[in-house]
Amino acid sequence: MMMDYRETYYFTGKCLSIDRYPERVTGIADTLASGNVNWELFVWTASNHLVLQTIFVKFRKHDLLRLLPEDLTRHLEYVHSLNSDRNKNIRRHLLEINSKLTAEGIVPVFMKGAGNLLDALYGDDGERLMQDVDILVSDSEMEKAASILLDNGFSSKEEYDGKYRIALKHYPQLWKEGLPAPLELHRLPVSLDYEKVFGYGMVNSGKRRAKAFRECFVMSDRHKVIHNFIHTHLMHLGFLHTGIFMRDMYDMMLLSERDDPGETLAGFGHYRRKAAGYLRVVSKVLGTPPVTHQKLKGKGRFFSYRHNKLLKAGYLSKVFFLLLRYLQLYITLPAKALWDRRYRLFVAKRLGNPQWYGRHIKGYREKFGNNREKFDSNRDNIGNNR
């Protein structure tokens, strides 16, 4: 009997962890050879969660590609090859950007995928799908850093107005011919809501040299764990609508080999319950050990329950997303703007930017439109940006 979506989802998650648990290879091989795998659904699920190229790396390493249909193997090889070339190209630009900024006395901190790429977190150049490049500098240096990059071939599709600076997390996206991803020059590592608990000062004080490219600086492993949690679970409201990319879970699993997420997030103030829910789902999806830290143990069960239930009824996740976005954008944000000038500027900036309306509508179309077309488009964009 063919696996349904929920079974395919958890099977995909287990495939991501076979480097860490090679004893699972036999069971995964049996499943692949059983005839019960819906290959179209498997590819769609992995693409949806931005880990299709990661799956290829795992299957190739553990001699599992022989169990896949030949045309699927060729497709995975193609996608991985494109992404590998793309990431090597991105890395060359990262080193150039670092050189330009440090020459002017600015020491950038590379975040998220860019930082992990420089820090040798991944075992293969094509393993991580990079949607953009995130670089952190101080608030006082952001405009100077942007000017340096603009003088070195970068451009922005959106005009920058300094009067809105305190409401911005990052400078308008910067683009450069030959760099296949937009660059976001951050003055804050997180959104305004979480600046007080995870600001530039904290990240900068803990920064260290990247393992693979010593001339570059990245977040400490502890701060990477916190940032992964805030970005995935809080800023993107994963703790409410449960829609978490496996790519982010996979990053957390890799980071757990360097730092104990349970220990780190147990001390993260009143976010412990949400942290426990996130780590519980990461453990369940990837098949990693459960959280054992006393301050997190027992918490997060309801989130794990909701996450599992919504896998059976994907339309409910979309309904939750719509309701939450409505509350966030049309009720909560205007309420914050009444007493905080930063949020007033934040709202004014977006309402006065015609491009924002287009992105806003596009976001809803992607969420409620044909997901198959969306992720086919993402795959094609990798090829177009070689």
C-alpha positions in Angstrom: 0.0 0.0 0.0 1.4 3.4 -1.0 2.5 5.7 1.7 0.3 8.7 2.3 1.6 12.2 2.9 2.1 11.9 6.6 4.1 8.7 6.2 6.1 10.2 3.4 6.8 13.2 5.5 8.2 11.2 8.4 10.1 8.9 6.0 11.8 11.9 4.4 12.8 13.2 7.8 14.4 9.9 8.7 16.3 9.9 5.5 17.9 13.2 6.5 19.4 11.7 9.6 21.1 8.5 8.3 24.6 10.0 8.5 24.0 10.3 12.2 22.3 6.9 12.5 23.7 4.6 9.8 22.0 1.6 11.4 18.8 3.0 9.8 20.1 2.5 6.3 18.8 -1.1 6.0 15.3 -0.1 7.0 15.2 2.8 4.6 16.5 0.6 1.8 13.7 -1.9 2.5 11.2 0.9 2.3 12.6 2.2 -1.0 12.6 -1.3 -2.5 9.1 -2.2 -1.2 7.1 -0.6 -3.9 5.2 1.4 -1.3 6.9 4.8 -2.0 4.9 7.3 -4.0 7.9 8.8 -5.8 6.0 11.9 -7.0 4.8 12.6 -3.4 8.3 11.9 -2.0 9.9 14.4 -4.4 7.2 16.9 -3.8 7.6 16.6 0.0 11.4 17.0 -0.1 11.2 19.9 -2.5 8.5 21.5 -0.4 10.8 21.4 2.6 13.9 22.5 0.6 15.8 19.3 1.2 15.6 17.4 -2.1 19.3 18.1 -2.8 20.2 17.0 0.8 18.3 13.7 0.2 20.4 13.1 -2.9 23.7 13.5 -0.9 22.5 11.0 1.8 21.3 8.4 -0.8 24.5 8.7 -2.7 26.7 8.3 0.4 24.8 5.2 1.6 24.5 3.5 -1.8 20.7 4.0 -2.0 20.4 5.6 -5.4 20.3 2.2 -7.0 16.9 1.6 -5.4 15.4 4.7 -7.1 13.8 4.9 -10.5 16.5 5.8 -13.1 14.9 9.0 -14.2 14.5 10.1 -10.6 18.2 9.5 -10.0 19.1 11.6 -13.0 16.8 14.4 -11.8 18.3 14.4 -8.3 21.8 14.4 -9.8 20.8 17.4 -11.9 19.3 19.4 -9.0 22.3 18.7 -6.8 24.8 19.6 -9.5 23.1 23.0 -10.1 22.9 23.7 -6.3 26.5 22.7 -5.8 27.7 25.1 -8.5 25.4 27.8 -7.2 26.8 27.5 -3.6 30.4 27.6 -4.8 29.6 30.8 -6.6 27.9 32.3 -3.6 30.8 31.4 -1.4 33.2 33.1 -3.8 31.1 36.3 -3.5 31.0 36.0 0.3 34.8 36.0 0.5 34.9 39.0 -1.8 32.3 40.8 0.3 34.2 40.1 3.4 37.4 41.4 1.9 35.8 44.6 0.7 34.1 45.4 4.1 37.1 44.4 6.4 39.3 46.6 4.2 37.2 49.5 5.4 37.2 48.5 9.0 33.8 46.8 9.1 33.8 43.2 10.4 30.6 41.4 9.1 29.1 38.4 10.8 27.7 35.9 8.3 24.4 34.4 9.4 22.2 31.4 8.7 23.0 29.5 5.5 25.8 31.8 4.5 27.5 31.4 7.9 27.0 27.6 7.9 28.5 27.4 4.4 31.6 29.2 5.5 31.7 27.3 8.8 31.8 23.8 7.3 28.5 22.7 8.9 27.6 20.8 5.7 29.5 17.8 4.3 28.8 18.7 0.7 28.7 21.9 -1.3 25.3 21.2 -2.7 23.6 20.1 0.5 22.0 23.4 1.5 19.6 25.4 -0.6 20.4 29.1 -0.2 17.5 31.6 -0.8 19.5 34.7 0.2 22.7 35.8 1.9 22.4 37.3 5.4 25.2 39.5 6.8 25.2 41.3 10.1 26.9 44.6 10.9 26.4 47.1 13.6 23.6 49.7 13.4 26.1 52.5 13.0 27.9 50.7 10.2 24.9 49.5 8.1 24.7 52.6 5.8 28.5 52.7 5.3 28.6 49.0 4.5 25.8 49.4 2.0 27.6 52.3 0.4 30.8 50.2 0.0 28.8 47.4 -1.6 26.9 49.8 -3.9 30.3 51.2 -5.0 31.4 47.6 -5.8 28.7 46.5 -8.3 25.7 45.9 -6.0 22.4 47.7 -6.6 19.0 47.7 -5.0 15.5 47.5 -6.5 14.2 49.6 -3.6 15.2 53.1 -2.6 16.6 53.4 0.9 15.4 56.2 3.2 17.4 56.7 6.3 14.5 58.1 8.3 13.1 54.6 8.5 16.3 53.0 9.6 15.2 52.3 13.2 12.2 50.4 11.9 14.3 48.2 9.5 15.9 44.8 10.3 18.1 45.1 7.3 18.9 47.4 4.4 16.8 46.9 1.2 17.9 43.7 -0.6 21.1 44.2 -2.6 21.7 42.4 -6.0 24.9 41.9 -8.0 25.3 40.4 -11.5 26.8 37.0 -11.1 25.6 36.5 -7.5 22.6 34.1 -7.7 21.0 35.2 -4.4 20.0 38.6 -3.0 22.1 40.0 -0.1 20.4 41.2 3.1 22.7 43.6 5.1 21.3 43.3 8.6 21.7 45.8 11.5 19.6 43.3 13.7 19.9 39.5 13.7 16.2 39.2 14.4 13.0 41.3 14.0 12.1 44.2 16.3 10.0 41.9 18.5 13.1 39.9 19.7 15.8 42.5 19.5 16.0 42.8 23.3 16.6 39.1 23.9 18.9 38.5 20.9 20.5 41.7 19.6 23.6 42.7 17.7 25.6 43.2 20.9 25.1 39.6 22.0 25.9 38.1 18.6 28.9 40.3 18.1 30.4 39.5 21.5 30.2 35.8 20.8 31.3 35.8 17.1 34.2 33.6 16.1 36.2 32.8 13.0 34.6 30.3 10.5 36.1 26.8 10.6 36.7 26.6 6.9 37.4 30.2 6.0 39.3 31.8 8.9 39.2 35.3 7.5 35.4 35.4 8.0 33.4 35.6 11.2 30.2 33.7 12.0 27.9 33.3 15.0 29.0 31.1 17.9 27.3 27.7 17.7 25.2 28.5 20.8 24.0 31.7 19.1 23.3 29.7 15.9 21.0 27.4 17.9 19.1 30.4 19.4 18.9 32.1 16.0 17.6 29.0 14.3 14.8 28.7 17.0 13.9 32.4 16.9 13.8 32.7 13.1 12.0 29.4 12.4 9.7 29.1 15.4 9.0 32.6 16.6 9.5 35.1 13.8 7.8 32.9 11.2 5.1 31.9 13.7 5.9 28.2 13.5 4.8 27.7 17.1 1.3 28.7 16.0 0.7 27.3 12.5 3.3 24.4 12.9 4.6 24.9 9.3 8.3 24.3 9.8 10.7 23.6 7.0 12.7 20.4 7.3 15.7 22.4 6.1 15.6 24.4 9.4 15.2 21.2 11.4 18.1 19.6 9.6 20.3 22.6 10.4 19.3 22.3 14.1 20.2 18.6 14.0 23.7 19.4 12.6 24.1 22.2 15.1 23.2 19.8 18.0 26.5 18.0 17.2 28.3 21.1 18.2 26.1 22.5 20.9 23.3 21.1 23.1 20.1 22.8 22.0 18.3 21.6 25.1 20.9 23.1 27.4 21.1 26.3 25.4 17.3 26.9 24.9 16.5 25.9 28.5 18.0 29.1 29.6 16.2 31.2 27.1 13.8 32.9 29.4 10.0 32.6 29.0 10.4 31.0 25.6 11.2 27.6 27.1 7.8 26.1 26.4 7.9 27.1 22.7 11.6 25.8 22.5 10.5 22.5 24.0 7.8 22.1 21.4 10.2 22.9 18.5 12.9 20.5 19.7 10.3 17.8 20.3 9.1 18.1 16.7 12.7 18.1 15.4 13.3 14.9 17.4 10.2 13.2 16.1 10.6 14.2 12.4 14.3 13.4 12.2 14.3 10.5 14.7 16.9 12.1 17.0 17.0 11.6 20.8 14.3 13.4 22.8 15.1 16.5 24.9 16.1 15.5 28.3 16.9 18.8 30.0 14.9 19.1 33.2 13.6 22.6 32.3 12.2 21.4 29.0 11.2 17.9 29.7 7.5 17.3 29.6 6.8 20.6 27.8 5.8 21.1 24.2 3.6 18.0 23.9 0.6 19.9 22.7 2.6 21.5 19.9 3.9 18.1 18.8 0.3 16.8 18.8 -0.9 19.7 16.7 2.0 19.3 14.3 1.2 15.6 13.8 -2.6 16.2 13.4 -2.1 19.0 10.8 -0.1 16.7 8.6 -3.3 14.8 8.1 -5.3 17.9 7.2 -3.0 20.3 5.4 -5.8 22.7 4.6 -6.1 23.5 8.4 -2.5 24.7 8.4 -3.4 27.1 5.6 -6.5 28.3 7.5 -4.3 28.9 10.6 -1.8 30.7 8.5 -4.4 33.0 7.1 -5.9 33.7 10.5 -2.6 34.4 12.1 -1.4 36.6 9.3 -4.6 38.6 9.6 -4.2 39.0 13.3 -0.5 39.8 13.0 -0.7 42.4 10.1 -4.1 44.0 10.7 -4.6 43.9 14.5 -1.4 43.3 16.4 1.0 45.4 14.3 -1.3 48.5 14.2 -1.7 48.1 18.0 2.0 48.1 18.5 2.3 51.2 16.3 0.2 53.2 18.7 2.8 53.1 21.4 6.1 52.4 19.6 7.6 54.8 17.0 9.6 52.0 15.4 6.5 50.1 14.5 4.8 53.3 13.2 7.7 53.8 10.9 7.6 50.1 10.0 4.0 50.4 8.9 4.5 53.7 7.1 7.5 52.3 5.2 5.5 49.4 3.9 2.3 51.2 3.1 4.3 53.8 1.1 6.2 51.2 -0.9 4.3 50.0 -4.0 6.6 46.9 -4.2 5.4 45.7 -0.8 1.9 45.2 -2.1 3.1 43.0 -4.8 5.2 40.9 -2.4 2.2 40.8 0.0 -0.1 39.4 -2.7 2.5 37.0 -4.0 3.0 35.6 -0.5 -0.6 34.7 -0.3 -0.7 33.2 -3.8 2.3 31.0 -3.0 0.7 29.8 0.3 -2.7 29.1 -1.2 -1.9 28.5 -4.8 -0.5 25.4 -6.5 2.4 24.3 -4.3 3.6 22.0 -7.0 4.1 24.9 -9.4 5.8 26.9 -6.6 8.4 24.4 -5.9 9.0 23.5 -9.6 9.6 27.2 -10.0 12.1 27.2 -7.1 14.0 24.4 -8.7 14.1 26.1 -12.1 15.4 29.3 -10.4 18.4 27.4 -9.3 19.2 26.6 -12.9 18.5 30.1 -14.1 20.9 31.5 -11.5 23.9 29.4 -12.2 
